[in-house]
Structure formats: structure tokens, C-alpha cells
Amino acid sequence: MKRAQSRQTELKHSRAALRTIRQAVETVTHSIQQLKLLRGHLHRGHRKALWALHAARHHALADTDIGRVEDMVRGYAQVADWPATMRARNPHEQLARPLSETESSVLASLAGSALTVAAGALSVCEQLDNWYGGLAVTAAVSARLAQASVTEEAHKRRADKLMLRLEQLCANDQINWAFVAAAGRSAPAARPPLQRTTLH
């Protein structure tokens, strides 16, 4: 009787460990999907915001408004390491027209708002990377730890397939950076900066 109970307990624990592995694989899969989706949206938002900034700052703004906008652009360009072509202001002939003080001021504010969105999109993207990167790494670790508790042969075969799938997921371009960083880091994982988007 005790042997049968022990066998049932072992089977139960093995099944539970297999479920932990399956859940980890699903978590890493979800992390990759969300990063791809959300980063895509943020990249598009970043590009559109830069386009709005580009359009606003290349109007024939009043001198005071030009100074205000270019000070903001100069500061962000240094942080974002913009090339000279993005830093330069070149008024466009197709935008050339007299502006009232109010319109010039509003366009300067538009440029500032667009720059805020562009910078914010990058910050949010980096935060999402850290959140989902950390989630994927810890999920993978939980699967590897649970594997030792899978003792049933039938469960082991499923676990081996799941672990193979997990290794494939960990190598995915969307999330691999987090595992590389986690392999030898002493600080939280941080994804490399996004490629800089040009205004043109």
C-alpha cells in the first residue's frame, strides 16, 4: 500500500514538474510575441514622432521659437547620438510662408511634443525589453530546475521536447540578448540601444 502511495506521489510530482516546464515555454513564447508586437508599434510611433518634429522645426519659425526648438533638439541629439544630417535645421521651400507669432509658437510647441514622444517611445521600448527579458530568463531557469523532478519516462520524453523548444526560443533574436546578458552579468540585463531612426 505504501509503495503504491509512493508511486502515486512520484507520478504526481513528475507531472507537476512537466507542467512547470510547459508553463515556462509558454511564458517565453508570449514574451517573444509581445516584444515583437509592442516594439513594432513603438518603432512606428518613434518614426512618426520624428517626422512631426522634422516638419515642425523646418518651418520658417520666429527667431525665439527657432532657438527654443533647436536647444531641445541639440540636447536630445547628443543623448541619442544623432548624425549631423539629423541635427541640422534646413528650412524647406515647400513650408516657406509667413507665420504669425501664435502659429510660430504653436509649431515650436508641436516640435517639442513630437520630440517628447520620440524620446518616450525609446524609453518605453527599453523598459519593455527589461521587463520581458527578465520574465523570459527567469521562466527558462524555472524550466531547467524543474527538469530534474521529471522522473516518469513518458513525462521525460515530453519534457525533452519542451526543453528543446525552450532552447530554440532562447535563441530567438527578440529575446536572445537577455539570455546572453544573464549568462555573465552582475547588473540587470539591458538590451542594446535601438538603431537610430533618421528624419529623412
C-alpha positions in Angstrom: 0.0 0.0 0.0 2.8 2.4 1.0 4.6 1.6 -2.2 1.5 2.3 -4.3 1.1 5.7 -2.5 4.7 6.5 -3.0 4.4 5.7 -6.7 1.3 7.9 -7.0 3.1 10.7 -5.2 6.1 10.4 -7.5 3.9 10.4 -10.6 2.1 13.5 -9.3 5.3 15.3 -8.7 6.7 14.4 -12.1 3.5 15.6 -13.8 3.6 18.8 -11.9 7.3 19.4 -12.9 6.3 18.8 -16.5 3.6 21.4 -16.2 6.1 23.9 -14.8 8.3 23.3 -17.9 5.3 23.7 -20.2 4.3 26.9 -18.5 7.8 28.3 -18.8 7.9 27.6 -22.5 4.6 29.3 -23.0 5.9 32.3 -21.0 9.0 32.7 -23.1 6.9 32.3 -26.3 4.5 35.0 -25.0 7.4 37.3 -24.1 8.8 37.0 -27.7 5.4 37.6 -29.3 4.7 40.7 -27.1 8.2 42.2 -27.6 7.8 41.8 -31.4 4.3 43.3 -31.4 5.0 46.2 -28.9 8.4 47.1 -30.3 6.9 47.2 -33.8 4.2 49.7 -32.6 6.8 51.8 -30.7 9.2 51.9 -33.6 6.4 53.2 -35.8 5.4 55.7 -33.2 9.0 56.8 -32.9 9.4 57.3 -36.6 6.1 59.2 -36.9 7.1 61.5 -34.0 10.4 62.2 -35.6 8.6 63.0 -38.8 6.3 65.5 -37.0 9.4 67.1 -35.3 11.1 67.3 -38.7 8.1 69.0 -40.3 7.6 71.5 -37.4 11.2 72.6 -36.9 11.7 73.2 -40.7 9.1 75.9 -40.9 10.1 79.5 -41.0 9.8 79.9 -37.3 10.4 83.2 -35.4 13.9 83.5 -34.1 12.9 83.0 -30.4 10.9 79.8 -31.4 13.8 78.5 -33.5 16.2 79.0 -30.6 13.8 77.1 -28.2 13.3 74.2 -30.6 17.0 73.8 -31.6 18.1 73.9 -27.9 15.8 70.9 -27.3 16.9 69.1 -30.5 20.6 69.7 -29.6 20.2 68.2 -26.2 18.4 65.1 -27.4 20.7 64.7 -30.4 23.7 64.4 -28.0 21.9 61.8 -25.9 20.7 59.8 -29.0 23.9 60.3 -30.9 22.2 61.7 -34.0 24.3 62.2 -37.1 25.0 65.8 -38.3 22.3 65.4 -41.0 19.6 64.9 -38.3 20.9 67.7 -36.1 20.9 70.3 -38.9 17.9 72.5 -39.5 17.3 73.2 -43.2 14.1 75.2 -43.8 12.1 73.6 -46.6 10.9 75.8 -49.5 7.6 74.0 -49.6 7.0 75.0 -46.0 8.1 78.6 -46.5 5.3 81.1 -45.7 4.8 83.9 -43.3 3.8 82.8 -39.8 2.0 84.8 -37.1 3.6 84.8 -33.7 0.9 82.5 -32.4 1.4 80.0 -35.3 5.2 80.0 -34.9 4.8 79.4 -31.2 2.4 76.6 -31.7 4.6 74.9 -34.3 7.5 75.2 -31.8 5.4 73.5 -29.2 4.5 70.8 -31.7 8.1 70.2 -32.3 8.7 69.9 -28.6 5.8 67.5 -28.1 7.0 65.3 -31.0 10.4 65.2 -29.5 9.0 64.1 -26.2 7.1 61.3 -27.9 10.1 60.2 -29.8 12.3 60.1 -26.7 9.5 58.5 -24.7 9.0 55.7 -27.3 12.6 54.7 -26.9 12.4 54.8 -23.1 9.2 52.7 -23.1 10.8 50.2 -25.5 13.8 49.8 -23.3 11.6 49.3 -20.3 9.6 46.6 -22.1 12.8 44.9 -23.1 13.9 44.8 -19.5 10.5 43.5 -18.2 10.0 40.8 -20.8 13.7 39.9 -21.0 13.7 39.3 -17.2 10.5 37.4 -17.4 11.8 35.1 -20.2 15.1 34.5 -18.4 13.5 33.5 -15.1 11.0 31.3 -16.8 13.7 29.5 -18.6 15.6 29.0 -15.3 12.5 27.6 -13.7 12.1 25.1 -16.5 15.7 23.9 -16.2 15.3 23.5 -12.4 12.0 21.6 -12.8 13.5 19.2 -15.3 15.3 17.2 -12.6 11.9 16.5 -10.9 10.5 14.9 -14.1 11.0 11.2 -13.3 8.4 9.3 -15.3 9.7 8.1 -18.7 6.6 9.3 -20.6 7.0 12.7 -18.9 10.7 12.8 -19.6 10.1 12.4 -23.3 7.7 15.3 -23.3 10.0 17.4 -21.1 12.9 16.8 -23.5 10.8 18.1 -26.4 9.7 21.1 -24.4 13.3 21.8 -23.3 14.4 21.6 -27.0 11.7 24.1 -27.9 12.8 26.3 -25.0 16.4 26.4 -26.2 15.1 27.3 -29.7 13.1 30.1 -28.2 16.0 31.4 -26.1 18.0 31.8 -29.3 15.3 33.9 -30.9 16.5 37.4 -32.0 13.8 39.1 -30.0 14.9 37.7 -26.7 18.4 36.2 -27.1 20.1 39.3 -25.9 18.6 38.8 -22.4 20.0 35.3 -22.1 23.4 36.5 -23.3 23.4 39.3 -20.8 22.2 37.0 -18.0 24.9 34.5 -18.6 27.6 36.6 -17.0 26.1 39.8 -15.8 26.2 41.3 -12.4 23.7 44.0 -13.3 20.2 43.7 -14.7 20.0 42.8 -18.4 19.8 45.7 -20.8 19.1 45.4 -24.4 21.4 47.2 -26.8 20.0 50.6 -28.0 17.7 50.7 -30.9 19.1 51.6 -34.3 18.8 55.3 -34.7 15.9 56.4 -36.9 16.7 59.2 -39.3 14.5 62.1 -40.1 14.8 61.7 -43.8 
